[in-house]
Amino acid sequence: MIDCIFCKIVAGDIPANKMYEDDEILAFWDISPQAPKHFLVIPKKHIADAVAMANEDIELMGKIIKQGTRLAQEHGIGSDFRVVINNGAGAGQTVFHLHVHFLGGRAMLWPPG
């Protein structure tokens, strides 16, 4: 996608503070953190949102969650963190490239907004 900021990060056209990268996924620190530790894990493949996922993407989503969990532990968040996927503008999605937020480093309140 030409206008997708996350696709531009994947392509190397926009810098990001990367934590992890392989052939399928990329993890980087959020530029507007909502917790002391807040990072995103995205598929390199452009998928607009969770609704746009295909059956072939199920394994990829599992990898995103598993890698995010590992990164949370490696970066001092431990096992107390929140995992968020905003789907659609009404739910707060602002970048229409599927991404998973991992937030930690403070107590999380419920309900979340």
Secondary structure by P-SEA (a helix, b strand, c coil): ccccaaaaaaacccccccccccccccccccccccccbbbbbbbcccccccccccccaaaaaaaaaaaaaaaaaaaccccbbbbbbbcccccccccccbbbbbbcccccccccc
